[in-house]
Amino acid sequence: MDQIKIKLSSGREVILDDEAIRALNEYVRTQLTLEQLAKRLGLSGWEEAYELVKQVPAWIMWTPLPIYKKLKV
C-alpha cells in the first residue's frame, strides 16, 4: 500500500505514518480530545484535527496498527 497523504484546507499535508495511525486509533477508542490529537500530530489546533478526522477513511482509524502493518505488505 502507498503512503496515504491528507491535504488540509490550510495547505498542510499530513502523512499517515505509524505514529499518526496510532494516535487516530487512540482517538476513536478513548476520550482523547481533538486538541490532544492535534498536539500529538503537530497540527495547529482542534480545527485541523477535526478536518483530518473527517477526511481519513474510517477503516484506517478503527484498524489496529499491527493489522494495518500487515495490510501494507
HTML snippet that shows the backbone in 3Dmol.js (N, CA, C, O; Angstrom):
<script src="https://3Dmol.org/build/3Dmol-min.js"></script>
<div id="view" style="width:600px;height:400px;position:relative"></div>
<script>
const pdb = `
ATOM      1  N   MET A   1       0.833  -1.170   0.000  1.00  0.00           N
ATOM      2  CA  MET A   1       0.000   0.000   0.000  1.00  0.00           C
ATOM      3  C   MET A   1       0.884   1.241   0.000  1.00  0.00           C
ATOM      4  O   MET A   1       1.938   1.261   0.636  1.00  0.00           O
ATOM      5  N   ASP A   2       0.459   2.253  -0.700  1.00  0.00           N
ATOM      6  CA  ASP A   2       1.178   3.513  -0.723  1.00  0.00           C
ATOM      7  C   ASP A   2       0.874   4.304   0.536  1.00  0.00           C
ATOM      8  O   ASP A   2      -0.114   4.066   1.230  1.00  0.00           O
ATOM      9  N   GLN A   3       1.772   5.267   0.809  1.00  0.00           N
ATOM     10  CA  GLN A   3       1.503   6.156   1.931  1.00  0.00           C
ATOM     11  C   GLN A   3       0.263   6.974   1.628  1.00  0.00           C
ATOM     12  O   GLN A   3       0.034   7.388   0.491  1.00  0.00           O
ATOM     13  N   ILE A   4      -0.524   7.198   2.650  1.00  0.00           N
ATOM     14  CA  ILE A   4      -1.728   7.992   2.486  1.00  0.00           C
ATOM     15  C   ILE A   4      -1.416   9.404   2.937  1.00  0.00           C
ATOM     16  O   ILE A   4      -0.933   9.624   4.048  1.00  0.00           O
ATOM     17  N   LYS A   5      -1.700  10.365   2.059  1.00  0.00           N
ATOM     18  CA  LYS A   5      -1.480  11.772   2.374  1.00  0.00           C
ATOM     19  C   LYS A   5      -2.830  12.472   2.377  1.00  0.00           C
ATOM     20  O   LYS A   5      -3.637  12.302   1.462  1.00  0.00           O
ATOM     21  N   ILE A   6      -3.059  13.248   3.401  1.00  0.00           N
ATOM     22  CA  ILE A   6      -4.296  14.012   3.533  1.00  0.00           C
ATOM     23  C   ILE A   6      -3.931  15.490   3.432  1.00  0.00           C
ATOM     24  O   ILE A   6      -3.093  15.979   4.190  1.00  0.00           O
ATOM     25  N   LYS A   7      -4.553  16.191   2.507  1.00  0.00           N
ATOM     26  CA  LYS A   7      -4.301  17.622   2.354  1.00  0.00           C
ATOM     27  C   LYS A   7      -5.422  18.388   3.041  1.00  0.00           C
ATOM     28  O   LYS A   7      -6.600  18.193   2.740  1.00  0.00           O
ATOM     29  N   LEU A   8      -5.041  19.257   3.964  1.00  0.00           N
ATOM     30  CA  LEU A   8      -5.999  20.060   4.713  1.00  0.00           C
ATOM     31  C   LEU A   8      -6.241  21.386   4.000  1.00  0.00           C
ATOM     32  O   LEU A   8      -5.443  21.786   3.152  1.00  0.00           O
ATOM     33  N   SER A   9      -7.317  22.061   4.330  1.00  0.00           N
ATOM     34  CA  SER A   9      -7.657  23.320   3.677  1.00  0.00           C
ATOM     35  C   SER A   9      -6.629  24.413   3.971  1.00  0.00           C
ATOM     36  O   SER A   9      -6.535  25.392   3.231  1.00  0.00           O
ATOM     37  N   SER A  10      -5.867  24.248   5.037  1.00  0.00           N
ATOM     38  CA  SER A  10      -4.827  25.222   5.372  1.00  0.00           C
ATOM     39  C   SER A  10      -3.601  25.067   4.477  1.00  0.00           C
ATOM     40  O   SER A  10      -2.677  25.877   4.544  1.00  0.00           O
ATOM     41  N   GLY A  11      -3.590  24.031   3.640  1.00  0.00           N
ATOM     42  CA  GLY A  11      -2.457  23.777   2.769  1.00  0.00           C
ATOM     43  C   GLY A  11      -1.492  22.755   3.343  1.00  0.00           C
ATOM     44  O   GLY A  11      -0.606  22.274   2.637  1.00  0.00           O
ATOM     45  N   ARG A  12      -1.652  22.420   4.614  1.00  0.00           N
ATOM     46  CA  ARG A  12      -0.788  21.442   5.266  1.00  0.00           C
ATOM     47  C   ARG A  12      -1.119  20.044   4.743  1.00  0.00           C
ATOM     48  O   ARG A  12      -2.283  19.711   4.522  1.00  0.00           O
ATOM     49  N   GLU A  13      -0.085  19.240   4.552  1.00  0.00           N
ATOM     50  CA  GLU A  13      -0.264  17.868   4.108  1.00  0.00           C
ATOM     51  C   GLU A  13       0.148  16.940   5.243  1.00  0.00           C
ATOM     52  O   GLU A  13       1.264  17.039   5.754  1.00  0.00           O
ATOM     53  N   VAL A  14      -0.735  16.050   5.636  1.00  0.00           N
ATOM     54  CA  VAL A  14      -0.475  15.122   6.734  1.00  0.00           C
ATOM     55  C   VAL A  14      -0.267  13.729   6.132  1.00  0.00           C
ATOM     56  O   VAL A  14      -1.117  13.215   5.404  1.00  0.00           O
ATOM     57  N   ILE A  15       0.883  13.135   6.455  1.00  0.00           N
ATOM     58  CA  ILE A  15       1.176  11.775   6.000  1.00  0.00           C
ATOM     59  C   ILE A  15       0.792  10.823   7.122  1.00  0.00           C
ATOM     60  O   ILE A  15       1.206  11.002   8.267  1.00  0.00           O
ATOM     61  N   LEU A  16       0.008   9.822   6.793  1.00  0.00           N
ATOM     62  CA  LEU A  16      -0.431   8.858   7.804  1.00  0.00           C
ATOM     63  C   LEU A  16       0.643   7.785   7.970  1.00  0.00           C
ATOM     64  O   LEU A  16       0.634   6.763   7.283  1.00  0.00           O
ATOM     65  N   ASP A  17       1.563   8.039   8.893  1.00  0.00           N
ATOM     66  CA  ASP A  17       2.586   7.069   9.235  1.00  0.00           C
ATOM     67  C   ASP A  17       2.135   6.281  10.471  1.00  0.00           C
ATOM     68  O   ASP A  17       1.002   6.425  10.930  1.00  0.00           O
ATOM     69  N   ASP A  18       3.035   5.450  11.001  1.00  0.00           N
ATOM     70  CA  ASP A  18       2.667   4.612  12.143  1.00  0.00           C
ATOM     71  C   ASP A  18       2.216   5.430  13.347  1.00  0.00           C
ATOM     72  O   ASP A  18       1.239   5.078  14.008  1.00  0.00           O
ATOM     73  N   GLU A  19       2.924   6.524  13.635  1.00  0.00           N
ATOM     74  CA  GLU A  19       2.566   7.337  14.803  1.00  0.00           C
ATOM     75  C   GLU A  19       1.212   8.016  14.615  1.00  0.00           C
ATOM     76  O   GLU A  19       0.430   8.109  15.561  1.00  0.00           O
ATOM     77  N   ALA A  20       0.933   8.489  13.409  1.00  0.00           N
ATOM     78  CA  ALA A  20      -0.357   9.133  13.147  1.00  0.00           C
ATOM     79  C   ALA A  20      -1.496   8.126  13.275  1.00  0.00           C
ATOM     80  O   ALA A  20      -2.542   8.441  13.841  1.00  0.00           O
ATOM     81  N   ILE A  21      -1.300   6.926  12.756  1.00  0.00           N
ATOM     82  CA  ILE A  21      -2.337   5.895  12.851  1.00  0.00           C
ATOM     83  C   ILE A  21      -2.534   5.469  14.303  1.00  0.00           C
ATOM     84  O   ILE A  21      -3.660   5.222  14.734  1.00  0.00           O
ATOM     85  N   ARG A  22      -1.445   5.384  15.049  1.00  0.00           N
ATOM     86  CA  ARG A  22      -1.544   5.045  16.474  1.00  0.00           C
ATOM     87  C   ARG A  22      -2.372   6.109  17.210  1.00  0.00           C
ATOM     88  O   ARG A  22      -3.214   5.772  18.043  1.00  0.00           O
ATOM     89  N   ALA A  23      -2.135   7.378  16.905  1.00  0.00           N
ATOM     90  CA  ALA A  23      -2.874   8.466  17.542  1.00  0.00           C
ATOM     91  C   ALA A  23      -4.347   8.435  17.139  1.00  0.00           C
ATOM     92  O   ALA A  23      -5.222   8.651  17.978  1.00  0.00           O
ATOM     93  N   LEU A  24      -4.627   8.168  15.863  1.00  0.00           N
ATOM     94  CA  LEU A  24      -6.020   8.094  15.408  1.00  0.00           C
ATOM     95  C   LEU A  24      -6.743   6.903  16.040  1.00  0.00           C
ATOM     96  O   LEU A  24      -7.916   7.006  16.398  1.00  0.00           O
ATOM     97  N   ASN A  25      -6.037   5.763  16.178  1.00  0.00           N
ATOM     98  CA  ASN A  25      -6.617   4.601  16.866  1.00  0.00           C
ATOM     99  C   ASN A  25      -6.993   4.952  18.296  1.00  0.00           C
ATOM    100  O   ASN A  25      -8.069   4.588  18.771  1.00  0.00           O
ATOM    101  N   GLU A  26      -6.106   5.657  18.977  1.00  0.00           N
ATOM    102  CA  GLU A  26      -6.387   6.061  20.353  1.00  0.00           C
ATOM    103  C   GLU A  26      -7.545   7.048  20.397  1.00  0.00           C
ATOM    104  O   GLU A  26      -8.368   6.990  21.312  1.00  0.00           O
ATOM    105  N   TYR A  27      -7.624   7.947  19.432  1.00  0.00           N
ATOM    106  CA  TYR A  27      -8.694   8.943  19.396  1.00  0.00           C
ATOM    107  C   TYR A  27     -10.071   8.278  19.303  1.00  0.00           C
ATOM    108  O   TYR A  27     -10.997   8.674  20.011  1.00  0.00           O
ATOM    109  N   VAL A  28     -10.211   7.272  18.435  1.00  0.00           N
ATOM    110  CA  VAL A  28     -11.533   6.664  18.260  1.00  0.00           C
ATOM    111  C   VAL A  28     -11.903   5.700  19.385  1.00  0.00           C
ATOM    112  O   VAL A  28     -13.077   5.373  19.558  1.00  0.00           O
ATOM    113  N   ARG A  29     -10.919   5.247  20.143  1.00  0.00           N
ATOM    114  CA  ARG A  29     -11.196   4.261  21.187  1.00  0.00           C
ATOM    115  C   ARG A  29     -11.220   4.833  22.603  1.00  0.00           C
ATOM    116  O   ARG A  29     -11.690   4.170  23.527  1.00  0.00           O
ATOM    117  N   THR A  30     -10.727   6.040  22.780  1.00  0.00           N
ATOM    118  CA  THR A  30     -10.651   6.615  24.130  1.00  0.00           C
ATOM    119  C   THR A  30     -11.284   8.001  24.137  1.00  0.00           C
ATOM    120  O   THR A  30     -11.942   8.404  23.178  1.00  0.00           O
ATOM    121  N   GLN A  31     -11.076   8.710  25.216  1.00  0.00           N
ATOM    122  CA  GLN A  31     -11.617  10.059  25.338  1.00  0.00           C
ATOM    123  C   GLN A  31     -10.581  11.112  24.978  1.00  0.00           C
ATOM    124  O   GLN A  31     -10.605  12.214  25.524  1.00  0.00           O
ATOM    125  N   LEU A  32      -9.677  10.788  24.068  1.00  0.00           N
ATOM    126  CA  LEU A  32      -8.696  11.739  23.577  1.00  0.00           C
ATOM    127  C   LEU A  32      -9.437  12.860  22.851  1.00  0.00           C
ATOM    128  O   LEU A  32     -10.259  12.597  21.973  1.00  0.00           O
ATOM    129  N   THR A  33      -9.149  14.107  23.215  1.00  0.00           N
ATOM    130  CA  THR A  33      -9.848  15.235  22.596  1.00  0.00           C
ATOM    131  C   THR A  33      -9.184  15.618  21.281  1.00  0.00           C
ATOM    132  O   THR A  33      -8.062  15.205  20.990  1.00  0.00           O
ATOM    133  N   LEU A  34      -9.893  16.408  20.500  1.00  0.00           N
ATOM    134  CA  LEU A  34      -9.321  16.884  19.246  1.00  0.00           C
ATOM    135  C   LEU A  34      -8.093  17.749  19.505  1.00  0.00           C
ATOM    136  O   LEU A  34      -7.137  17.711  18.729  1.00  0.00           O
ATOM    137  N   GLU A  35      -8.105  18.517  20.569  1.00  0.00           N
ATOM    138  CA  GLU A  35      -6.947  19.353  20.914  1.00  0.00           C
ATOM    139  C   GLU A  35      -5.729  18.477  21.228  1.00  0.00           C
ATOM    140  O   GLU A  35      -4.618  18.781  20.795  1.00  0.00           O
ATOM    141  N   GLN A  36      -5.937  17.394  21.978  1.00  0.00           N
ATOM    142  CA  GLN A  36      -4.842  16.476  22.295  1.00  0.00           C
ATOM    143  C   GLN A  36      -4.354  15.768  21.034  1.00  0.00           C
ATOM    144  O   GLN A  36      -3.152  15.567  20.858  1.00  0.00           O
ATOM    145  N   LEU A  37      -5.272  15.395  20.168  1.00  0.00           N
ATOM    146  CA  LEU A  37      -4.901  14.765  18.905  1.00  0.00           C
ATOM    147  C   LEU A  37      -4.062  15.718  18.068  1.00  0.00           C
ATOM    148  O   LEU A  37      -3.070  15.309  17.465  1.00  0.00           O
ATOM    149  N   ALA A  38      -4.453  16.982  18.029  1.00  0.00           N
ATOM    150  CA  ALA A  38      -3.705  17.976  17.266  1.00  0.00           C
ATOM    151  C   ALA A  38      -2.278  18.110  17.795  1.00  0.00           C
ATOM    152  O   ALA A  38      -1.334  18.204  17.010  1.00  0.00           O
ATOM    153  N   LYS A  39      -2.114  18.118  19.107  1.00  0.00           N
ATOM    154  CA  LYS A  39      -0.771  18.210  19.697  1.00  0.00           C
ATOM    155  C   LYS A  39       0.075  17.008  19.328  1.00  0.00           C
ATOM    156  O   LYS A  39       1.253  17.156  19.004  1.00  0.00           O
ATOM    157  N   ARG A  40      -0.509  15.818  19.372  1.00  0.00           N
ATOM    158  CA  ARG A  40       0.249  14.595  19.053  1.00  0.00           C
ATOM    159  C   ARG A  40       0.666  14.540  17.595  1.00  0.00           C
ATOM    160  O   ARG A  40       1.708  13.974  17.265  1.00  0.00           O
ATOM    161  N   LEU A  41      -0.143  15.128  16.716  1.00  0.00           N
ATOM    162  CA  LEU A  41       0.156  15.079  15.286  1.00  0.00           C
ATOM    163  C   LEU A  41       0.867  16.329  14.783  1.00  0.00           C
ATOM    164  O   LEU A  41       1.211  16.413  13.604  1.00  0.00           O
ATOM    165  N   GLY A  42       1.090  17.298  15.661  1.00  0.00           N
ATOM    166  CA  GLY A  42       1.777  18.513  15.260  1.00  0.00           C
ATOM    167  C   GLY A  42       0.920  19.452  14.429  1.00  0.00           C
ATOM    168  O   GLY A  42       1.432  20.191  13.588  1.00  0.00           O
ATOM    169  N   LEU A  43      -0.379  19.422  14.665  1.00  0.00           N
ATOM    170  CA  LEU A  43      -1.295  20.309  13.948  1.00  0.00           C
ATOM    171  C   LEU A  43      -1.483  21.597  14.739  1.00  0.00           C
ATOM    172  O   LEU A  43      -1.143  21.660  15.921  1.00  0.00           O
ATOM    173  N   SER A  44      -2.022  22.623  14.091  1.00  0.00           N
ATOM    174  CA  SER A  44      -2.123  23.934  14.741  1.00  0.00           C
ATOM    175  C   SER A  44      -3.249  24.022  15.771  1.00  0.00           C
ATOM    176  O   SER A  44      -3.194  24.872  16.660  1.00  0.00           O
ATOM    177  N   GLY A  45      -4.246  23.184  15.677  1.00  0.00           N
ATOM    178  CA  GLY A  45      -5.338  23.236  16.649  1.00  0.00           C
ATOM    179  C   GLY A  45      -6.398  22.200  16.355  1.00  0.00           C
ATOM    180  O   GLY A  45      -6.265  21.370  15.456  1.00  0.00           O
ATOM    181  N   TRP A  46      -7.470  22.277  17.154  1.00  0.00           N
ATOM    182  CA  TRP A  46      -8.519  21.266  17.022  1.00  0.00           C
ATOM    183  C   TRP A  46      -9.220  21.343  15.670  1.00  0.00           C
ATOM    184  O   TRP A  46      -9.753  20.340  15.196  1.00  0.00           O
ATOM    185  N   GLU A  47      -9.227  22.527  15.037  1.00  0.00           N
ATOM    186  CA  GLU A  47      -9.889  22.662  13.740  1.00  0.00           C
ATOM    187  C   GLU A  47      -9.217  21.785  12.682  1.00  0.00           C
ATOM    188  O   GLU A  47      -9.890  21.108  11.905  1.00  0.00           O
ATOM    189  N   GLU A  48      -7.871  21.806  12.662  1.00  0.00           N
ATOM    190  CA  GLU A  48      -7.149  20.955  11.705  1.00  0.00           C
ATOM    191  C   GLU A  48      -7.336  19.482  12.051  1.00  0.00           C
ATOM    192  O   GLU A  48      -7.467  18.647  11.156  1.00  0.00           O
ATOM    193  N   ALA A  49      -7.351  19.158  13.340  1.00  0.00           N
ATOM    194  CA  ALA A  49      -7.563  17.770  13.746  1.00  0.00           C
ATOM    195  C   ALA A  49      -8.944  17.296  13.311  1.00  0.00           C
ATOM    196  O   ALA A  49      -9.095  16.168  12.840  1.00  0.00           O
ATOM    197  N   TYR A  50      -9.945  18.146  13.466  1.00  0.00           N
ATOM    198  CA  TYR A  50     -11.308  17.804  13.058  1.00  0.00           C
ATOM    199  C   TYR A  50     -11.370  17.570  11.547  1.00  0.00           C
ATOM    200  O   TYR A  50     -11.990  16.612  11.084  1.00  0.00           O
ATOM    201  N   GLU A  51     -10.728  18.444  10.794  1.00  0.00           N
ATOM    202  CA  GLU A  51     -10.715  18.291   9.346  1.00  0.00           C
ATOM    203  C   GLU A  51     -10.013  16.995   8.932  1.00  0.00           C
ATOM    204  O   GLU A  51     -10.452  16.316   8.003  1.00  0.00           O
ATOM    205  N   LEU A  52      -8.921  16.655   9.625  1.00  0.00           N
ATOM    206  CA  LEU A  52      -8.213  15.416   9.341  1.00  0.00           C
ATOM    207  C   LEU A  52      -9.102  14.206   9.612  1.00  0.00           C
ATOM    208  O   LEU A  52      -9.189  13.294   8.790  1.00  0.00           O
ATOM    209  N   VAL A  53      -9.763  14.205  10.774  1.00  0.00           N
ATOM    210  CA  VAL A  53     -10.632  13.078  11.143  1.00  0.00           C
ATOM    211  C   VAL A  53     -11.750  12.907  10.122  1.00  0.00           C
ATOM    212  O   VAL A  53     -12.132  11.780   9.807  1.00  0.00           O
ATOM    213  N   LYS A  54     -12.276  14.013   9.603  1.00  0.00           N
ATOM    214  CA  LYS A  54     -13.340  13.922   8.595  1.00  0.00           C
ATOM    215  C   LYS A  54     -12.841  13.298   7.293  1.00  0.00           C
ATOM    216  O   LYS A  54     -13.609  12.634   6.597  1.00  0.00           O
ATOM    217  N   GLN A  55     -11.573  13.502   6.955  1.00  0.00           N
ATOM    218  CA  GLN A  55     -11.055  13.043   5.669  1.00  0.00           C
ATOM    219  C   GLN A  55     -10.444  11.642   5.696  1.00  0.00           C
ATOM    220  O   GLN A  55     -10.377  10.973   4.665  1.00  0.00           O
ATOM    221  N   VAL A  56     -10.000  11.199   6.872  1.00  0.00           N
ATOM    222  CA  VAL A  56      -9.371   9.875   6.966  1.00  0.00           C
ATOM    223  C   VAL A  56     -10.452   8.802   6.863  1.00  0.00           C
ATOM    224  O   VAL A  56     -11.472   8.884   7.547  1.00  0.00           O
ATOM    225  N   PRO A  57     -10.235   7.792   6.011  1.00  0.00           N
ATOM    226  CA  PRO A  57     -11.218   6.700   5.934  1.00  0.00           C
ATOM    227  C   PRO A  57     -11.393   6.016   7.300  1.00  0.00           C
ATOM    228  O   PRO A  57     -10.416   5.781   8.011  1.00  0.00           O
ATOM    229  N   ALA A  58     -12.610   5.709   7.645  1.00  0.00           N
ATOM    230  CA  ALA A  58     -12.922   5.143   8.968  1.00  0.00           C
ATOM    231  C   ALA A  58     -12.195   3.829   9.209  1.00  0.00           C
ATOM    232  O   ALA A  58     -11.806   3.547  10.343  1.00  0.00           O
ATOM    233  N   TRP A  59     -12.002   3.017   8.173  1.00  0.00           N
ATOM    234  CA  TRP A  59     -11.351   1.720   8.393  1.00  0.00           C
ATOM    235  C   TRP A  59      -9.920   1.902   8.883  1.00  0.00           C
ATOM    236  O   TRP A  59      -9.410   1.044   9.603  1.00  0.00           O
ATOM    237  N   ILE A  60      -9.265   2.991   8.513  1.00  0.00           N
ATOM    238  CA  ILE A  60      -7.898   3.236   8.974  1.00  0.00           C
ATOM    239  C   ILE A  60      -7.901   3.560  10.464  1.00  0.00           C
ATOM    240  O   ILE A  60      -7.044   3.081  11.207  1.00  0.00           O
ATOM    241  N   MET A  61      -8.854   4.365  10.898  1.00  0.00           N
ATOM    242  CA  MET A  61      -8.897   4.751  12.305  1.00  0.00           C
ATOM    243  C   MET A  61      -9.245   3.579  13.210  1.00  0.00           C
ATOM    244  O   MET A  61      -8.778   3.526  14.347  1.00  0.00           O
ATOM    245  N   TRP A  62     -10.055   2.635  12.732  1.00  0.00           N
ATOM    246  CA  TRP A  62     -10.504   1.530  13.562  1.00  0.00           C
ATOM    247  C   TRP A  62      -9.650   0.278  13.436  1.00  0.00           C
ATOM    248  O   TRP A  62      -9.812  -0.653  14.225  1.00  0.00           O
ATOM    249  N   THR A  63      -8.742   0.231  12.462  1.00  0.00           N
ATOM    250  CA  THR A  63      -7.885  -0.940  12.286  1.00  0.00           C
ATOM    251  C   THR A  63      -6.678  -0.828  13.210  1.00  0.00           C
ATOM    252  O   THR A  63      -5.946   0.160  13.137  1.00  0.00           O
ATOM    253  N   PRO A  64      -6.450  -1.812  14.079  1.00  0.00           N
ATOM    254  CA  PRO A  64      -5.276  -1.769  14.959  1.00  0.00           C
ATOM    255  C   PRO A  64      -3.986  -1.714  14.137  1.00  0.00           C
ATOM    256  O   PRO A  64      -3.912  -2.280  13.046  1.00  0.00           O
ATOM    257  N   LEU A  65      -2.980  -1.032  14.667  1.00  0.00           N
ATOM    258  CA  LEU A  65      -1.736  -0.805  13.939  1.00  0.00           C
ATOM    259  C   LEU A  65      -1.061  -2.100  13.466  1.00  0.00           C
ATOM    260  O   LEU A  65      -0.610  -2.140  12.321  1.00  0.00           O
ATOM    261  N   PRO A  66      -0.965  -3.167  14.286  1.00  0.00           N
ATOM    262  CA  PRO A  66      -0.323  -4.397  13.787  1.00  0.00           C
ATOM    263  C   PRO A  66      -1.040  -4.983  12.556  1.00  0.00           C
ATOM    264  O   PRO A  66      -0.392  -5.491  11.640  1.00  0.00           O
ATOM    265  N   ILE A  67      -2.352  -4.910  12.542  1.00  0.00           N
ATOM    266  CA  ILE A  67      -3.099  -5.413  11.385  1.00  0.00           C
ATOM    267  C   ILE A  67      -2.891  -4.499  10.185  1.00  0.00           C
ATOM    268  O   ILE A  67      -2.747  -4.973   9.058  1.00  0.00           O
ATOM    269  N   TYR A  68      -2.876  -3.190  10.423  1.00  0.00           N
ATOM    270  CA  TYR A  68      -2.645  -2.235   9.346  1.00  0.00           C
ATOM    271  C   TYR A  68      -1.280  -2.458   8.714  1.00  0.00           C
ATOM    272  O   TYR A  68      -1.142  -2.364   7.494  1.00  0.00           O
ATOM    273  N   LYS A  69      -0.256  -2.756   9.537  1.00  0.00           N
ATOM    274  CA  LYS A  69       1.088  -3.014   9.007  1.00  0.00           C
ATOM    275  C   LYS A  69       1.087  -4.246   8.108  1.00  0.00           C
ATOM    276  O   LYS A  69       1.777  -4.265   7.089  1.00  0.00           O
ATOM    277  N   LYS A  70       0.327  -5.270   8.470  1.00  0.00           N
ATOM    278  CA  LYS A  70       0.260  -6.467   7.634  1.00  0.00           C
ATOM    279  C   LYS A  70      -0.439  -6.184   6.319  1.00  0.00           C
ATOM    280  O   LYS A  70      -0.108  -6.791   5.301  1.00  0.00           O
ATOM    281  N   LEU A  71      -1.402  -5.271   6.321  1.00  0.00           N
ATOM    282  CA  LEU A  71      -2.107  -4.900   5.090  1.00  0.00           C
ATOM    283  C   LEU A  71      -1.189  -4.141   4.138  1.00  0.00           C
ATOM    284  O   LEU A  71      -1.365  -4.207   2.922  1.00  0.00           O
ATOM    285  N   LYS A  72      -0.203  -3.415   4.689  1.00  0.00           N
ATOM    286  CA  LYS A  72       0.695  -2.603   3.874  1.00  0.00           C
ATOM    287  C   LYS A  72       1.658  -3.443   3.075  1.00  0.00           C
ATOM    288  O   LYS A  72       2.182  -2.973   2.065  1.00  0.00           O
ATOM    289  N   VAL A  73       1.912  -4.672   3.489  1.00  0.00           N
ATOM    290  CA  VAL A  73       2.896  -5.527   2.818  1.00  0.00           C
ATOM    291  C   VAL A  73       2.410  -5.985   1.471  1.00  0.00           C
ATOM    292  O   VAL A  73       3.118  -6.712   0.774  1.00  0.00           O
TER     293      VAL A  73
END
`;
const viewer = $3Dmol.createViewer("view");
viewer.addModel(pdb, "pdb");
viewer.setStyle({}, {cartoon: {color: "spectrum"}});
viewer.zoomTo();
viewer.render();
</script>
